[in-house]
Amino acid sequence: MSAWEAQSVLLVWFTPASNSVRAAAVYESVFGREADTVQTNKAPNPASPFLSVANGVLNSVQTQVAVLPGRVDLSISSVPETAEANTEIEDTAGLLTSLAESASTVSASISEVLRQALVVNLQRRAADISEALNNLDVQIEGIDLEGTLDFSLQLNKRREFRSLPGTQMNRLVRASTAIAQQISITMGNGLPGIPVNVGNEVAFSHFAIDLNTVATTGRTFSPEEQTAIWKEFIEEALHLRNEGSLKALQS
């Protein structure tokens, strides 16, 4: 089983008809229950850009549906309490597979869309930053990466949808490393914060997958076509996760 698990998953429907979509209704259709909180906004602005948003917590995972001008977002994420706490969603493969049917249900309610996107942020724990880099399985000719602390490499390799000949899929993937550390700070008497407790460093490998349809003038996608696209998005995301390497873009 792959050691890569998701920090977050985001599905996006780009639609000019988002004004008619209600976040609370979409949330209930996806998760089978009412949202914990629902907000509506008749006049979106930079500080509050959404038309409506529904939030909830299911099995310690944050879930949200946000309706914005021109798009509908469905996001699922794990929120850690500390740097050392578990920050991944359990059973990423199962989650992605289950989202295929949910996405189709949402597509049926939204109708035509201009574009779609699936963004999966994967993470893998490492003993140290050297192991985090090794997890990415990256070699660059002429450059010795040993001792590298901060690494990031991004590639986009398009391919055609098997179910929709002539329609292209962007496969934007970024491989990177990171170090997390929790620092507790005390404040008082108007003085700058003073670190009083510095936690251990925790190393991670990150593998960010952004799959989206290439924009085409005048082209829209029906609910049936969207279902086929979601299916291929999820298959591609699972393939990239299982390989856990930029080399997976070759196939």
C-alpha positions, 0 to 999 in steps of 0.5 A: 500500500502506498505511504502517500496519504492526502492532507486535502482533496478539492473538487471544483466545478467552474460554472456561470450558473453558480448563483442558482446553487445552494451550498447547504443542498450540495453538502447534504447531497454529498455527505448525507446530512445537514452541515454544521454551519451554513452562511449566505452572502448576497453581496460577495466582496474580497473579504467574503467572496462566497455566495454561500458556504456550508461546513461540517466535521465528519470523523475528525475531517473538515468538510466544506462546500463553497459557492462562489461567483463562477465556481462551486468548491467541494473540499475535504481536509484534515486539520492537525492540532500540532505539527506532530499530530496526524495530518493525513486523511485515512484511506485516501484511495477509498475517499477518492473512489467514493467521491466519484459517485458524489461528484456525479450527483453534484454535476447533475444538480449544477448542469453545464460547466465550463471546466472541472478540476481535482486537486489532491495534496498528498503527504508522506512522513520522513525520519529526516529531510534527506529521507523526505527527498529520497521519497520523491525519487527525483534525480537531476543530471549534473546536480547533487541533491544531497544536503538539500533542505528545501526542494520543489519541482513542478511539471505539467504534462497534458494527455487526452481524455480516453472518454472524450477524444479531443479534450485535454487534461492538464496534469500539474504535479509538484514534488517538494519537501518541508519541515514543520515545527511547532513554536509556543509564544508568550505575549505580554506588556506590549512586548514582542512575543518570546518563544518559550517552547520549541517543538521537534522538527518533523520532515515531510514529502509533499506530492501535489496533484492538480488535474483539470480540463484545458479551457476551450472557447465555447466548450461546455460539459454536460452532466454525463460528460462530467461524470466521465471526466471525474472518473478519469480524474480519480483514476489518474490521481490514484495512479499518480499516488500509487507511483508517488513519483513525477515519473508516473507522468510518462504513462 
